């Protein structure tokens, strides 16, 4: 039966081109690079991109991501949540990590490097809008379903990106989504069909192992085993496993993306 065989070959070629080849290229770049290979060798210091909390009176909410270290950096970024209420003297940062109690408060500088890598702001909201959103963020952190020791799973989740995605779902007015190479962001503990994290599209998701999204913020995405390939139509770019977005830089949206 030559037709089915040809169809299988075409399917396997598509899978290789969209999902495996980018990872092999990313692995080669990692092998040739000089990024920190362990947490002991990495720089975790503040980037000084955020002002001191006492010098910034308005409320502010920032979602960050930064390329992770060692072999995990081939596949994924790490993400976290930072905020301060109006006139607060300190920033509050929440991450999820893979050892001990998963949810950590203020374990690193609010704008710190992650494994030596410069973080990128996914969303940045100030003033009254941030003041309105922060209680929703705090509730999402408090109610996070995988906050007990042993709940963390590096793949397919729940991991650090599953946590940040849960926060984004609780605050859809941010109109934000995590980068396509934030492995674990699409983790679900059940079959899901409904709105995307940003609230600007629709999604069909099978436990985070296979999913399809179409939305204004998300663009067109196809997920397979936690890896994502797709197109960003709003800010033209392609999305590839390991690399994330390649194309027009995506500006940080200060409020609901339109």
Backbone bond lengths (Angstrom), bond angles and torsions (degrees), N, CA, C in turn:
res aa  C-N    CA-C-N  psi(-1)  N-CA   C-N-CA  omega(-1)  CA-C   N-CA-C  phi
1 X - - - 1.465 - - 1.532 109.74 -
2 X 1.343 118.76 86.19 1.462 121.41 -173.99 1.519 113.73 -64.66
3 X 1.346 117.92 -32.52 1.463 118.37 -177.00 1.520 112.82 -66.30
4 X 1.344 119.48 -49.87 1.465 118.86 176.59 1.518 112.92 -58.80
5 X 1.350 116.70 -38.05 1.460 119.32 179.41 1.530 110.33 -64.43
6 X 1.327 116.92 -42.73 1.464 120.27 177.45 1.513 110.98 -62.76
7 X 1.322 116.23 -39.35 1.462 120.39 179.75 1.529 110.93 -65.26
8 X 1.326 116.16 -39.94 1.468 119.35 177.86 1.517 110.80 -64.45
9 X 1.308 116.56 -41.83 1.464 120.06 179.42 1.529 110.62 -63.50
10 X 1.320 115.94 -41.96 1.470 119.43 178.76 1.523 110.35 -62.45
11 X 1.320 116.23 -43.02 1.461 120.80 179.21 1.524 110.85 -61.54
12 X 1.334 117.29 -45.80 1.460 121.16 -179.52 1.529 111.10 -65.74
13 X 1.336 117.00 -34.79 1.465 120.18 177.43 1.527 110.53 -65.79
14 X 1.329 116.54 -40.14 1.466 120.19 177.94 1.524 110.39 -63.62
15 X 1.316 117.09 -45.08 1.468 121.44 178.88 1.529 110.20 -60.09
16 X 1.319 116.78 -45.23 1.463 120.32 -179.70 1.519 110.93 -63.33
17 X 1.331 116.92 -45.40 1.461 120.90 -176.09 1.523 112.17 -66.47
18 X 1.320 116.74 -42.28 1.459 120.27 -174.49 1.525 114.00 -84.48
19 X 1.333 117.62 -31.18 1.453 119.60 -170.91 1.536 114.21 -117.17
20 X 1.312 118.01 -42.30 1.460 119.47 -174.35 1.525 112.87 -88.03
21 X 1.323 118.17 -44.36 1.466 120.64 -178.09 1.531 111.99 -59.05
22 X 1.341 120.04 -44.46 1.470 118.58 177.40 1.521 113.01 -60.55
23 X 1.330 117.67 -36.95 1.461 119.69 178.58 1.522 111.56 -67.18
24 X 1.320 117.11 -38.69 1.459 120.03 177.38 1.527 110.33 -63.68
25 X 1.335 116.51 -40.95 1.471 119.88 177.54 1.519 110.96 -65.21
26 X 1.318 116.66 -41.18 1.472 120.63 179.49 1.527 110.40 -65.43
27 X 1.325 116.83 -38.96 1.465 120.82 178.28 1.522 110.74 -64.17
28 X 1.332 117.37 -38.78 1.461 120.61 178.35 1.520 110.97 -64.33
29 X 1.326 117.17 -41.99 1.464 120.69 177.93 1.525 111.13 -64.07
30 X 1.325 116.37 -38.85 1.469 120.14 177.39 1.524 110.86 -63.46
31 X 1.318 116.78 -43.34 1.462 121.61 -178.17 1.528 110.86 -64.05
32 X 1.341 117.10 -35.80 1.462 121.00 -179.35 1.526 113.02 -84.47
33 X 1.325 116.99 -14.43 1.455 121.07 -175.00 1.514 113.02 -84.24
34 X 1.326 114.16 -178.58 1.471 120.54 -177.78 1.519 111.86 -121.48
35 X 1.326 117.16 22.34 1.458 120.45 178.83 1.526 110.26 -61.95
36 X 1.335 115.19 153.74 1.468 120.44 179.05 1.525 110.11 -58.27
37 X 1.335 115.32 133.32 1.465 120.94 -179.23 1.523 112.62 -93.22
38 X 1.318 118.52 -12.58 1.457 121.43 177.43 1.518 109.19 -146.25
39 X 1.334 116.08 162.45 1.457 119.95 -177.76 1.526 111.36 -66.05
40 X 1.326 117.24 -26.81 1.469 120.07 -179.83 1.531 111.46 -66.87
41 X 1.317 116.54 -31.28 1.462 120.89 -176.49 1.528 113.14 -88.53
42 X 1.324 117.20 -8.37 1.460 120.97 -170.54 1.526 111.86 -89.08
43 X 1.323 114.59 156.19 1.461 123.39 175.42 1.530 108.21 -94.12
44 X 1.331 117.01 120.43 1.462 122.24 -178.84 1.529 111.27 -111.93
45 X 1.307 117.67 14.80 1.465 121.30 -172.22 1.527 112.19 -74.55
46 X 1.320 114.85 164.63 1.460 121.51 176.15 1.525 110.97 -63.26
47 X 1.308 116.04 141.47 1.468 120.87 174.99 1.526 111.37 -86.52
48 X 1.320 116.21 -8.56 1.472 123.25 -178.98 1.527 112.12 60.02
49 X 1.324 115.54 30.43 1.464 119.55 175.35 1.524 111.71 -87.61
50 X 1.333 117.72 -19.24 1.454 121.58 172.78 1.527 109.22 -99.26
51 X 1.319 117.86 141.74 1.462 119.34 175.15 1.525 110.07 -71.77
52 X 1.312 116.91 161.89 1.460 120.02 171.34 1.526 108.10 -58.43
53 X 1.328 116.56 139.26 1.462 120.17 -175.38 1.528 112.07 -55.92
54 X 1.325 116.46 -38.11 1.466 120.22 -177.98 1.528 112.02 -68.41
55 X 1.349 116.60 -18.71 1.464 120.58 -179.99 1.524 112.46 -94.84
56 X 1.329 116.33 1.60 1.475 120.78 -178.16 1.521 107.05 -129.34
57 X 1.320 116.94 94.88 1.467 121.08 -172.81 1.530 113.98 -67.17
58 X 1.349 120.47 -42.24 1.470 119.03 -175.25 1.536 112.61 -65.60
59 X 1.313 115.69 156.47 1.463 120.82 170.54 1.528 108.91 -63.44
60 X 1.325 115.76 151.98 1.467 119.23 -179.86 1.523 109.73 -153.61
61 X 1.312 116.18 142.73 1.464 123.67 179.52 1.524 108.31 -132.09
62 X 1.340 116.63 125.77 1.464 121.73 -178.74 1.526 109.00 -131.27
63 X 1.320 116.49 134.83 1.464 122.74 172.25 1.518 107.35 -107.97
64 X 1.341 116.29 124.57 1.468 121.67 -176.63 1.533 111.17 -114.27
65 X 1.326 114.30 154.91 1.469 120.69 165.62 1.521 108.34 -140.02
66 X 1.323 115.90 150.15 1.453 121.48 178.27 1.514 109.69 -149.37
67 X 1.328 116.89 140.93 1.463 120.67 -179.87 1.516 109.92 -58.19
68 X 1.308 115.98 131.62 1.456 119.91 -179.12 1.522 110.60 -82.20
69 X 1.339 116.29 176.52 1.461 120.01 -170.98 1.510 113.95 -107.35
70 X 1.339 114.36 179.16 1.466 123.40 -177.57 1.530 108.98 54.08
71 X 1.327 116.89 -150.97 1.463 119.77 -174.71 1.521 112.30 -67.23
72 X 1.334 117.48 -23.16 1.465 119.62 -179.34 1.521 111.63 -64.32
73 X 1.348 117.05 -25.72 1.448 120.42 179.27 1.522 113.45 -64.21
74 X 1.322 117.44 -18.32 1.464 120.70 175.81 1.524 109.79 -65.74
75 X 1.326 115.74 -36.42 1.451 120.64 -171.22 1.521 114.03 -98.84
76 X 1.340 117.25 -34.61 1.448 116.94 -159.51 1.521 114.65 -147.36
77 X 1.320 113.78 163.59 1.465 123.15 167.24 1.526 108.24 -106.76
78 X 1.323 115.09 164.78 1.463 123.43 172.60 1.524 106.93 -109.01
79 X 1.318 118.22 147.34 1.459 120.52 -178.90 1.520 110.66 -132.41
80 X 1.349 115.48 155.64 1.456 119.89 179.35 1.526 110.09 -153.88
81 X 1.329 114.68 172.47 1.460 122.93 -174.10 1.527 109.27 -121.72
82 X 1.331 116.48 134.11 1.469 122.59 179.63 1.526 108.45 -131.19
83 X 1.337 116.88 137.91 1.455 118.90 175.47 1.528 110.93 -156.76
84 X 1.304 115.48 164.57 1.463 123.87 169.94 1.515 108.39 -148.56
85 X 1.299 116.16 141.78 1.462 120.30 173.40 1.527 109.36 -79.13
86 X 1.301 116.00 167.76 1.464 120.57 179.34 1.528 110.15 -58.08
87 X 1.329 115.14 130.97 1.474 123.94 177.12 1.531 113.58 66.63
88 X 1.327 117.86 12.69 1.468 120.17 176.33 1.521 109.72 -68.17
89 X 1.326 116.40 146.80 1.466 121.56 -176.32 1.518 112.53 -86.08
90 X 1.342 117.69 -14.34 1.459 120.83 -177.66 1.528 110.01 -139.70
91 X 1.328 114.95 157.63 1.453 122.27 170.30 1.519 108.96 -83.51
92 X 1.330 116.61 153.08 1.463 122.49 172.41 1.522 108.10 -117.87
93 X 1.321 115.51 129.93 1.466 120.92 179.77 1.522 109.63 -123.54
94 X 1.343 116.63 135.75 1.460 121.99 175.57 1.530 109.75 -124.03
95 X 1.338 114.70 130.92 1.460 123.37 173.10 1.523 108.41 -129.56
96 X 1.311 115.48 164.71 1.461 122.09 164.81 1.517 107.80 -118.00
97 X 1.341 115.77 134.16 1.461 121.71 -179.20 1.520 109.73 -127.77
98 X 1.341 115.28 171.36 1.452 120.25 -171.38 1.506 116.01 -97.00
99 X 1.318 118.16 12.50 1.464 119.24 178.36 1.528 109.21 -133.15
100 X 1.326 115.87 144.82 1.455 120.37 179.75 1.515 111.56 64.82
101 X 1.339 115.44 -146.91 1.459 120.56 176.18 1.523 108.60 -70.85
102 X 1.333 119.11 122.72 1.477 120.38 -170.25 1.526 115.17 -61.46
103 X 1.325 118.40 -43.96 1.463 120.74 -173.98 1.521 109.27 -82.32
104 X 1.325 116.48 120.20 1.468 122.39 -177.78 1.523 110.45 -117.32
105 X 1.309 115.20 135.19 1.461 121.50 176.57 1.517 109.20 -106.56
106 X 1.323 115.93 124.55 1.468 123.25 173.19 1.533 112.72 56.67
107 X 1.317 115.30 41.98 1.460 119.40 177.24 1.519 113.52 -77.17
108 X 1.341 117.28 -19.61 1.453 123.23 -178.58 1.527 108.21 -143.87
109 X 1.321 118.78 165.63 1.469 119.72 175.62 1.524 110.93 -55.48
110 X 1.310 116.81 145.00 1.465 121.09 -176.09 1.524 111.87 -53.41
111 X 1.344 117.04 -41.59 1.467 121.85 -178.88 1.525 110.86 -109.84
112 X 1.321 116.68 31.31 1.457 120.75 -174.00 1.520 113.83 -71.13
113 X 1.313 114.71 155.82 1.466 119.84 171.80 1.523 108.86 -66.95
114 X 1.335 115.87 152.04 1.460 119.90 175.81 1.520 107.47 -115.43
115 X 1.326 115.62 113.93 1.467 121.15 -173.77 1.534 110.87 53.60
116 X 1.329 116.04 35.83 1.456 120.49 178.94 1.507 114.77 83.67
117 X 1.317 117.67 -4.56 1.459 121.39 -176.35 1.528 111.34 -93.85
118 X 1.319 115.54 140.54 1.460 121.65 -179.84 1.529 110.24 -68.12
119 X 1.330 118.53 126.58 1.461 119.32 178.77 1.520 111.70 -74.22
120 X 1.319 115.02 157.94 1.457 123.00 178.27 1.521 108.01 -120.37
121 X 1.331 116.90 134.51 1.461 121.02 177.00 1.525 109.62 -80.17
122 X 1.319 115.88 125.63 1.462 121.61 177.18 1.523 110.22 -88.45
123 X 1.326 115.99 -34.67 1.460 122.46 176.70 1.515 108.00 -148.55
124 X 1.325 116.77 148.16 1.464 121.64 -177.74 1.530 107.93 -151.27
125 X 1.330 115.63 108.30 1.463 121.44 -174.75 1.519 108.80 -124.83
126 X 1.321 117.80 137.21 1.464 122.68 -179.99 1.523 110.46 -126.84
127 X 1.341 114.91 166.77 1.451 121.52 171.73 1.513 113.87 77.19
128 X 1.333 115.20 -147.18 1.459 120.57 -174.93 1.522 112.33 -62.58
129 X 1.339 116.45 -36.30 1.465 119.25 178.94 1.521 110.59 -60.78
130 X 1.336 116.74 -44.46 1.467 120.32 178.65 1.523 110.77 -64.94
131 X 1.327 117.31 -40.66 1.469 121.07 -179.86 1.523 110.66 -60.17
132 X 1.328 116.62 -34.59 1.461 120.99 178.74 1.524 111.75 -73.98
133 X 1.333 116.67 -35.33 1.456 120.56 -176.37 1.527 113.48 -79.77
134 X 1.309 118.35 -32.42 1.466 121.83 -172.73 1.525 113.08 -56.48
135 X 1.344 120.66 -43.41 1.471 118.40 176.73 1.527 113.28 -59.09
136 X 1.328 117.43 -33.67 1.466 120.43 177.06 1.526 110.57 -67.97
137 X 1.333 115.68 -38.23 1.465 119.66 176.59 1.521 109.96 -63.82
138 X 1.313 117.05 -46.71 1.464 120.82 -179.76 1.521 111.19 -60.59
139 X 1.330 117.31 -39.67 1.460 120.73 177.87 1.526 110.90 -65.83
140 X 1.338 116.87 -40.02 1.464 120.42 179.00 1.526 111.20 -64.59
141 X 1.336 117.18 -38.88 1.467 121.00 176.90 1.523 109.85 -65.56
142 X 1.320 116.40 -45.73 1.467 121.23 -178.35 1.532 111.49 -63.65
143 X 1.331 116.76 -36.11 1.462 120.90 -174.72 1.521 113.32 -97.08
144 X 1.325 117.42 7.32 1.464 119.75 -178.10 1.525 110.53 -55.25
145 X 1.307 116.44 127.67 1.464 121.35 -169.16 1.526 114.25 -74.91
146 X 1.329 117.64 -12.05 1.470 119.87 -173.76 1.522 110.16 -124.24
147 X 1.319 115.71 49.87 1.460 121.94 -173.64 1.531 113.10 -97.13
148 X 1.325 118.47 2.34 1.462 121.10 -177.68 1.523 111.68 -94.43
149 X 1.312 115.98 150.97 1.457 120.74 177.72 1.528 109.74 -55.78
150 X 1.312 115.80 131.42 1.461 121.10 -178.46 1.509 114.40 95.37
151 X 1.337 117.37 -10.25 1.471 119.81 -179.77 1.525 112.72 -75.15
152 X 1.333 117.00 -26.92 1.463 121.30 -174.55 1.526 110.45 -67.41
153 X 1.314 115.31 135.00 1.472 122.18 170.74 1.524 107.89 -135.35
154 X 1.323 115.36 127.99 1.463 119.04 -176.49 1.520 111.10 -63.91
155 X 1.349 117.19 -32.90 1.463 122.26 178.61 1.506 109.28 -150.91
156 X 1.309 119.01 139.22 1.471 128.23 -3.61 1.529 112.63 -82.23
157 X 1.297 118.10 3.06 1.446 125.87 -175.99 1.531 107.93 135.30
158 X 1.309 115.63 174.08 1.463 129.84 3.11 1.527 112.35 -79.06
159 X 1.326 116.16 130.40 1.457 122.02 178.89 1.529 109.29 -130.57
160 X 1.325 117.05 -160.99 1.468 119.78 -175.92 1.523 112.10 -60.88
161 X 1.324 116.85 -38.27 1.459 119.63 -178.77 1.524 112.21 -76.01
162 X 1.340 116.85 -28.14 1.465 119.84 173.83 1.523 109.55 -63.05
163 X 1.326 116.09 -38.97 1.471 121.39 178.33 1.528 111.28 -63.04
164 X 1.324 117.45 -50.71 1.458 120.10 -178.65 1.522 111.17 -64.76
165 X 1.332 116.53 -36.63 1.466 119.37 176.59 1.522 110.66 -62.75
166 X 1.343 117.78 -37.02 1.464 120.73 177.31 1.522 110.78 -63.57
167 X 1.334 116.84 -37.40 1.463 120.47 176.34 1.531 110.27 -65.19
168 X 1.327 117.60 -44.64 1.464 120.74 -179.83 1.531 111.42 -62.34
169 X 1.334 116.51 -36.92 1.463 119.07 178.26 1.523 111.10 -66.09
170 X 1.322 116.45 -29.35 1.463 120.34 179.49 1.517 111.86 -77.71
171 X 1.339 117.09 -17.48 1.467 121.34 -178.37 1.533 108.57 -129.03
172 X 1.336 117.73 64.83 1.473 119.20 -175.78 1.516 113.29 -63.35
173 X 1.355 117.26 -20.19 1.464 118.69 179.36 1.520 112.60 -66.20
174 X 1.338 117.94 -13.36 1.464 119.98 172.03 1.531 110.94 -63.86
175 X 1.331 116.64 -28.30 1.453 119.88 -178.45 1.513 112.19 59.88
176 X 1.341 117.32 39.02 1.465 121.56 -174.09 1.522 110.68 -124.00
177 X 1.319 114.89 157.31 1.457 121.67 174.61 1.514 108.88 -141.03
178 X 1.314 117.40 152.89 1.456 121.15 178.83 1.527 110.50 -74.33
179 X 1.337 117.11 158.61 1.468 119.64 178.99 1.529 111.34 -58.53
180 X 1.327 117.18 153.96 1.463 119.57 -178.77 1.518 113.23 -63.26
181 X 1.339 118.20 -22.04 1.466 120.09 177.46 1.525 112.24 -96.71
182 X 1.320 116.62 25.19 1.467 121.07 170.91 1.525 107.15 -91.15
183 X 1.322 116.62 78.59 1.462 121.81 -176.04 1.526 109.24 -58.88
184 X 1.315 116.34 131.35 1.453 121.85 -177.80 1.508 113.26 104.12
185 X 1.328 117.19 -13.72 1.471 119.81 -178.79 1.516 111.73 -64.41
186 X 1.348 117.38 -28.54 1.461 121.24 -176.21 1.523 112.69 -95.99
187 X 1.341 117.06 8.48 1.466 119.44 179.42 1.527 111.13 -59.65
188 X 1.297 115.47 132.67 1.467 122.84 172.24 1.528 107.54 -136.35
189 X 1.317 116.64 146.59 1.464 119.26 178.85 1.524 111.98 -91.53
190 X 1.326 115.60 13.89 1.458 120.84 -179.42 1.527 108.30 -162.45
191 X 1.324 116.04 172.10 1.459 120.25 170.77 1.524 108.35 -68.02
192 X 1.340 115.94 138.33 1.464 119.83 -178.04 1.510 109.36 -135.85
193 X 1.314 115.65 135.34 1.459 122.69 171.33 1.515 106.89 -137.31
194 X 1.329 117.22 120.50 1.462 119.69 -177.21 1.514 110.99 171.98
195 X 1.318 115.60 -151.34 1.458 120.89 -177.04 1.524 110.70 -78.61
196 X 1.317 115.20 151.28 1.464 120.75 176.65 1.525 110.09 -73.31
197 X 1.347 116.12 171.28 1.464 120.46 -177.90 1.525 112.07 -56.55
198 X 1.324 117.04 -37.74 1.461 120.98 -178.13 1.522 112.54 -76.67
199 X 1.318 116.71 -13.65 1.456 120.43 -176.10 1.508 114.24 77.11
200 X 1.343 117.62 8.59 1.465 120.68 -175.97 1.521 113.20 -108.86
201 X 1.335 117.47 12.30 1.449 119.98 -178.78 1.510 111.52 -161.65
202 X 1.331 115.60 -169.21 1.463 121.78 -179.81 1.526 109.50 -122.55
203 X 1.329 114.74 155.43 1.462 121.27 -174.09 1.527 109.51 -145.21
204 X 1.324 115.96 140.30 1.463 122.94 168.15 1.519 106.52 -120.21
205 X 1.337 117.43 124.68 1.461 121.14 -168.99 1.526 110.03 -138.33
206 X 1.333 115.71 126.50 1.454 121.93 177.92 1.521 108.96 -107.55
207 X 1.334 116.53 87.29 1.468 123.49 176.56 1.532 113.58 58.37
208 X 1.313 118.16 20.46 1.458 120.68 -177.23 1.508 114.11 76.72
209 X 1.317 117.72 0.14 1.467 121.46 -179.53 1.525 111.89 -89.37
210 X 1.313 116.27 -24.89 1.459 121.56 176.06 1.525 107.03 -153.44
211 X 1.329 116.52 131.15 1.453 118.92 -179.33 1.526 110.53 -156.66
212 X 1.315 114.49 158.89 1.458 122.81 176.20 1.518 107.22 -133.85
213 X 1.342 116.96 134.73 1.457 122.52 178.24 1.525 109.55 -131.25
214 X 1.312 115.30 141.27 1.457 122.09 171.22 1.522 106.76 -136.57
215 X 1.332 117.00 119.67 1.453 119.87 -178.13 1.515 111.48 -163.72
216 X 1.321 115.85 167.24 1.449 120.60 -179.84 1.522 111.11 -67.67
217 X 1.321 117.46 -43.87 1.465 120.79 178.53 1.520 110.63 -80.63
218 X 1.318 117.91 -44.22 1.466 121.42 -176.26 1.522 113.10 -75.10
219 X 1.328 117.73 -25.61 1.452 119.95 -172.67 1.513 109.83 73.65
220 X 1.331 115.71 -139.74 1.465 121.72 176.18 1.526 107.55 -113.52
221 X 1.318 117.29 122.63 1.456 121.38 -178.33 1.524 110.66 -134.07
222 X 1.324 114.62 139.73 1.461 121.70 171.91 1.518 106.94 -123.35
223 X 1.318 116.75 123.94 1.458 121.48 -179.11 1.515 111.32 -109.39
224 X 1.324 115.89 140.22 1.457 121.93 178.13 1.518 108.52 -142.51
225 X 1.325 116.37 116.29 1.470 122.75 178.87 1.535 111.81 55.35
226 X 1.316 116.44 36.26 1.460 121.26 178.18 1.515 114.63 88.53
227 X 1.320 118.29 -8.42 1.462 122.63 177.52 1.523 109.28 -95.34
228 X 1.339 116.29 147.53 1.464 120.40 -173.74 1.527 110.25 -128.92
229 X 1.324 115.32 133.87 1.465 122.59 170.93 1.529 107.42 -127.63
230 X 1.332 116.07 147.95 1.454 117.21 179.72 1.507 112.95 172.91
231 X 1.325 114.42 -163.49 1.454 122.84 -178.11 1.524 109.13 -132.75
232 X 1.327 116.16 138.67 1.462 122.66 169.86 1.519 106.21 -100.49
233 X 1.311 117.28 114.24 1.458 121.86 -177.18 1.525 111.82 -90.18
234 X 1.318 117.07 -29.44 1.467 121.22 -177.17 1.516 111.04 -70.21
235 X 1.344 116.38 -45.69 1.466 123.50 173.93 1.527 105.27 -122.78
236 X 1.331 118.54 92.48 1.457 121.96 -164.59 1.527 114.56 -48.00
237 X 1.336 114.44 123.82 1.465 121.18 -179.22 1.517 108.02 -167.40
238 X 1.332 114.88 158.02 1.455 120.16 169.38 1.526 108.03 -101.08
239 X 1.314 115.84 154.62 1.460 121.99 179.58 1.512 108.02 -119.02
240 X 1.331 115.55 126.17 1.455 120.58 -176.08 1.524 110.50 -133.44
241 X 1.335 117.57 145.08 1.467 120.12 175.84 1.523 110.57 -55.99
242 X 1.323 115.91 140.60 1.459 121.18 177.97 1.507 114.03 83.97
243 X 1.324 117.28 -40.40 1.465 121.94 -176.24 1.523 113.37 -97.04
244 X 1.312 117.87 -24.33 1.462 120.16 -174.95 1.514 110.56 77.41
245 X 1.333 116.57 -130.18 1.454 121.55 -179.98 1.525 110.40 -90.59
246 X 1.345 115.63 140.28 1.458 121.84 172.80 1.519 106.82 -130.96
247 X 1.337 116.46 109.85 1.452 119.58 -177.97 1.513 111.45 158.04
248 X 1.315 117.20 -145.90 1.459 122.67 -179.09 1.531 108.96 -62.93
249 X 1.334 117.95 127.36 1.469 119.28 179.00 1.528 111.32 -56.23
250 X 1.323 115.96 140.00 1.449 120.69 -178.34 1.518 109.98 -91.33
251 X 1.331 119.23 116.32 1.464 120.32 179.08 1.519 110.74 -68.20
252 X 1.320 116.01 152.56 1.464 120.30 176.75 1.517 108.04 -76.42
253 X 1.316 115.78 123.53 1.464 119.85 -179.04 1.518 109.43 -85.68
254 X 1.341 117.85 124.89 1.456 120.29 -177.68 1.523 113.71 -79.39
255 X 1.329 118.28 -10.81 1.457 120.79 -179.97 1.518 107.45 -156.83
256 X 1.326 116.67 -165.22 1.445 120.58 -176.69 1.522 111.02 -53.28
257 X 1.343 115.81 123.11 1.470 120.56 -178.16 1.523 110.05 -71.77
258 X 1.330 114.35 137.13 1.464 119.11 178.69 1.525 108.71 -130.73
